[in-house]
């Protein structure tokens, strides 16, 4: 990739829709928390974290991820992590992000529900004031923890309702965790106006995506990698403009795809599906959103105008307030015009 396009991506105002709270902890923060909580077994040496984050498969990734979750022991840990994630986003010109939060993981480990919510809300408002990063929350059910986690997540979402909450999700392993069992919880969340954004079709086939659409009322799909295996599903996603939250490096790291050059992103775009580019758990996968945009540009053979269109996709598919959307779209257009980009990419 030419240096000019990398430079363009680095300065491009962006939104991110699929990025996990704990999974966004930088090596510096993880090392600090690991030193504070050595019993979790996570390396406190930042250099050793790269080896620790070398995943053999999706199951191994989940085990490592949960060990990092175990480092978040009190409300101050939560607040610090959240604010530092926003700081890293600001450095990448991310103006708006929907951060996937898994309250159950922290509450289950002893952090009081209200203290947890106060910590993320304090970090959210401070980050917007200090850094210019607008954060919103997706409360995520950890599927591997079963229905008790769904009950707690739903109750916190529907009864405590933090100001930044916009959507309701489902993550964790897909194999052995059928999506339809979570329908009552998604129904309750949707009843109070939350948007449905479950993970589906990353490590399972298209039927999991159909289940997310039919049972959970999905308005966006986390990953959706296997959608390309079903032409009818691709056509449905394209017709209804249900965006896929695509995370290329994550899919490679968890072995959801065998190699980046075989990633299904081009097939998704060719079918007319609305795609957004995201980083998922960036430090764990040794990536960031700028690198994911660079990968997408290579896969799709995009120029600057085409990359800007990807950034616009994320804004349009977001659940940001109308004024935030308008401001960010204007900023993207102004930046692109100022750079004097060439012909539109495909």
C-alpha positions in Angstrom: 0.0 0.0 0.0 1.3 3.4 -0.9 2.3 5.7 2.0 -0.1 8.4 1.0 -3.1 6.1 1.5 -1.8 5.0 4.9 -1.4 8.7 5.8 -5.0 9.4 4.6 -6.4 6.6 6.8 -4.5 7.8 9.8 -6.0 11.2 9.6 -9.5 10.1 8.5 -12.3 10.9 11.1 -13.9 7.5 11.9 -16.6 5.7 13.8 -16.2 2.2 15.2 -19.1 -0.1 15.9 -17.6 -3.4 17.0 -15.0 -3.1 19.6 -14.9 -4.7 23.1 -14.3 -2.9 26.3 -11.9 -5.2 28.1 -10.5 -6.4 24.7 -9.4 -2.8 24.0 -7.1 -2.6 27.0 -3.7 -1.5 25.8 -0.6 -3.6 26.8 0.4 -0.7 29.1 -3.0 -0.9 31.0 -3.1 -4.7 31.0 0.5 -4.9 32.4 -0.4 -2.3 35.1 -3.5 -4.3 36.1 -1.6 -7.6 35.9 1.0 -6.2 38.3 -1.8 -5.1 40.6 -3.6 -8.4 40.4 -0.9 -11.1 39.9 -3.2 -13.9 40.9 -5.0 -13.6 37.5 -1.9 -15.2 35.8 -1.6 -12.5 33.1 2.0 -11.4 32.3 2.9 -8.0 33.8 5.7 -7.6 31.2 4.3 -5.8 28.1 6.7 -7.7 25.9 5.4 -11.1 27.1 1.8 -10.0 26.4 2.4 -10.5 22.6 3.2 -14.2 23.2 0.3 -14.5 25.6 -2.0 -13.1 23.0 -1.0 -15.7 20.3 -4.2 -17.6 20.0 -4.4 -21.2 18.7 -8.2 -21.1 18.1 -11.4 -19.3 19.2 -11.7 -21.4 22.4 -8.2 -20.4 23.4 -9.0 -16.7 22.6 -12.0 -16.9 25.0 -9.9 -18.3 27.8 -7.2 -15.6 27.4 -9.9 -12.9 27.1 -11.6 -14.0 30.4 -8.2 -14.0 32.2 -7.9 -10.3 31.2 -11.5 -9.7 32.4 -10.4 -11.1 35.7 -8.0 -8.2 36.0 -10.9 -5.7 36.4 -11.5 -6.0 40.1 -13.0 -2.7 41.2 -14.8 0.4 39.9 -11.6 2.4 39.6 -10.2 -0.3 37.3 -13.3 0.0 35.2 -13.2 3.8 35.0 -9.4 3.8 34.2 -9.8 1.2 31.5 -12.7 2.9 29.9 -11.1 6.3 29.8 -7.8 4.9 28.5 -9.6 3.1 25.7 -11.1 6.4 24.6 -7.6 8.0 24.7 -6.3 5.3 22.3 -9.3 5.9 20.1 -8.7 9.7 20.0 -5.2 9.0 18.8 -6.6 7.2 15.8 -9.1 10.0 14.9 -12.0 7.9 16.1 -14.8 10.4 16.9 -17.6 8.0 17.8 -17.6 4.5 19.1 -20.1 1.9 20.3 -18.2 0.1 22.9 -19.3 -3.5 23.7 -19.6 -3.8 27.5 -20.1 -7.1 29.3 -21.5 -6.1 32.7 -22.0 -9.6 33.9 -18.3 -10.4 33.8 -17.4 -7.6 36.2 -20.5 -7.9 38.4 -20.0 -11.7 38.7 -16.5 -10.9 40.0 -17.8 -8.7 42.8 -18.1 -5.2 41.4 -21.5 -3.6 42.5 -23.8 -3.0 39.6 -24.4 0.7 40.3 -20.6 1.3 40.9 -19.9 -0.4 37.6 -22.4 1.8 35.7 -21.2 5.0 37.5 -17.6 4.2 36.5 -18.3 3.8 32.7 -20.6 6.8 32.7 -18.0 9.0 34.4 -15.4 7.8 31.9 -17.8 8.4 29.0 -18.6 12.0 29.9 -15.0 12.8 30.8 -13.7 11.3 27.5 -16.2 13.4 25.5 -15.2 16.6 27.3 -11.4 16.0 27.3 -10.8 14.0 24.2 -13.7 14.7 21.9 -14.6 11.0 21.6 -18.3 10.3 21.8 -18.9 6.9 23.4 -22.1 4.8 23.5 -22.6 1.3 25.0 -23.7 -2.0 23.7 -24.5 -4.3 26.7 -23.4 -7.8 25.7 -24.6 -11.2 27.0 -21.6 -13.5 27.3 -23.1 -16.6 25.7 -20.7 -19.0 27.4 -22.1 -18.0 30.8 -25.7 -19.1 29.9 -29.1 -17.7 30.8 -28.1 -16.4 34.2 -25.8 -13.9 32.5 -28.7 -13.0 30.1 -31.0 -12.3 33.0 -28.5 -10.0 34.8 -27.5 -8.2 31.6 -31.2 -7.6 30.7 -32.1 -6.4 34.1 -29.2 -3.9 34.2 -30.1 -2.7 30.7 -33.8 -2.3 31.2 -34.0 -1.2 34.9 -30.8 0.7 35.5 -30.5 2.1 31.9 -27.3 4.2 31.8 -27.5 7.3 29.7 -24.9 6.0 27.1 -26.7 2.7 26.4 -28.0 2.3 22.8 -27.9 -1.4 22.0 -28.0 -5.0 23.2 -25.7 -7.8 22.1 -24.6 -11.4 22.4 -21.0 -12.5 22.3 -18.8 -15.4 23.2 -18.7 -18.8 21.6 -21.3 -19.6 19.0 -20.9 -23.4 18.9 -23.2 -25.0 21.4 -24.8 -21.6 22.3 -28.0 -21.4 20.1 -29.2 -17.9 19.5 -33.0 -18.5 19.8 -32.8 -19.2 23.6 -32.0 -15.5 24.1 -35.1 -14.3 22.3 -37.0 -13.2 25.5 -34.1 -11.1 26.7 -33.7 -9.4 23.4 -37.4 -8.8 23.2 -37.2 -7.1 26.6 -34.3 -4.9 25.5 -35.9 -4.0 22.2 -39.1 -3.1 24.1 -37.4 -0.2 25.7 -35.8 1.0 22.5 -32.5 -0.7 22.5 -31.1 -1.9 19.2 -30.2 -5.5 18.5 -26.6 -6.3 17.5 -25.7 -9.9 18.3 -22.5 -11.7 17.1 -23.4 -14.4 14.6 -21.8 -16.4 11.8 -18.2 -16.0 12.8 -17.3 -19.6 13.8 -20.6 -21.2 12.7 -22.6 -21.2 9.4 -25.2 -18.9 7.9 -28.0 -20.5 10.0 -26.7 -18.7 13.1 -27.1 -15.4 11.2 -30.6 -16.4 10.2 -31.4 -17.2 13.9 -30.0 -13.8 14.9 -32.3 -12.1 12.4 -35.4 -14.1 13.0 -35.2 -14.7 16.8 -33.3 -11.7 18.0 -34.4 -9.0 15.5 -30.8 -8.2 14.6 -30.3 -4.8 13.1 -26.6 -5.3 12.6 -24.6 -8.5 12.7 -21.3 -8.8 14.6 -18.8 -10.5 12.2 -21.2 -12.4 9.9 -18.2 -14.0 8.2 -20.2 -17.1 7.0 -22.9 -15.0 5.3 -21.2 -15.5 1.9 -22.0 -19.2 2.1 -25.7 -18.4 1.5 -26.7 -16.3 -1.5 -30.2 -15.8 -0.2 -28.8 -14.5 3.1 -26.6 -12.0 1.3 -29.5 -10.8 -0.7 -31.6 -10.4 2.4 -28.9 -8.4 4.2 -28.4 -6.2 1.1 -32.1 -5.6 0.6 -32.7 -4.6 4.2 -29.4 -2.8 4.6 -28.4 -4.8 7.7 -24.8 -4.0 8.2 -22.1 -6.5 8.9 -19.5 -5.5 11.5 -16.4 -6.9 9.8 -13.1 -7.4 11.8 -10.5 -8.8 9.4 -7.5 -9.4 11.7 -9.8 -10.7 14.5 -11.2 -13.3 12.0 -7.7 -14.4 11.2 -6.5 -14.5 14.8 -9.4 -16.7 15.9 -9.0 -18.9 12.8 -12.5 -17.9 11.5 -10.7 -17.4 8.1 -7.6 -19.2 7.0 -5.8 -16.1 5.6 -6.5 -12.5 5.0 -6.3 -12.9 1.2 -9.2 -15.4 1.6 -11.4 -13.1 3.7 -15.0 -12.9 2.4 -15.1 -9.1 2.6 -14.9 -8.6 -1.2 -17.8 -11.1 -1.7 -19.9 -9.2 0.9 -19.3 -5.9 -0.9 -19.9 -7.4 -4.3 -23.3 -8.7 -3.1 -24.3 -5.1 -2.1 -24.1 -5.7 1.7 -23.4 -2.7 3.9 -20.1 -3.4 5.6 -18.3 -1.5 8.4 -14.7 -2.0 9.4 -13.8 -2.6 13.0 -11.0 -3.8 15.2 -12.9 -6.1 17.8 -10.2 -6.6 20.5 -7.3 -4.5 19.0 -4.4 -4.9 21.4 -5.1 -8.7 21.7 -4.8 -9.0 17.9 -1.9 -6.6 17.6 -4.0 -4.2 15.4 -6.0 -1.0 15.5 -8.7 0.5 13.4 -6.3 2.3 11.1 -4.7 -1.1 10.3 -8.1 -2.7 9.7 -8.9 0.1 7.2 -5.6 -0.5 5.5 -6.4 -4.2 5.2 -9.9 -3.5 3.9 -8.4 -1.1 1.3 -6.1 -3.8 0.1 -8.8 -6.4 -0.1 -11.2 -4.1 -1.9 -8.6 -2.2 -4.0 -9.8 1.1 -2.7 -8.4 4.6 -3.2 -8.9 7.5 -0.8 -12.5 8.1 -1.9 -13.3 4.5 -1.4 -11.8 4.4 2.1 -13.8 7.5 3.0 -17.0 5.7 1.8 -16.2 2.9 4.3 -15.9 5.5 7.1 -19.3 6.9 6.0 -20.8 3.4 6.1 -19.9 3.1 9.8 -21.5 6.5 10.6 -24.7 5.6 8.7 -24.9 2.2 10.3 -24.3 3.6 13.8 -26.9 4.5 16.5 -25.3 7.9 17.1 -27.5 10.9 17.7 -28.5 12.7 14.5 -26.4 15.7 15.3 -23.3 13.5 15.9 -23.9 11.7 12.6 -24.3 14.9 10.7 -21.2 16.4 12.2 -19.0 13.4 11.6 -20.2 13.0 8.0 -19.4 16.6 7.4 -16.0 16.1 8.9 -15.3 13.1 6.7 -16.4 15.0 3.6 -14.3 18.0 4.5 -11.2 16.0 5.2 -11.5 14.0 2.0 -12.0 17.2 -0.1 -9.1 18.9 1.6 -6.9 15.9 0.7 -8.0 16.2 -2.9 -8.7 12.4 -3.3 -8.9 10.9 -6.8 -11.5 8.8 -8.5 -13.9 6.8 -6.4 -12.9 3.2 -5.4 -15.3 0.4 -6.1 
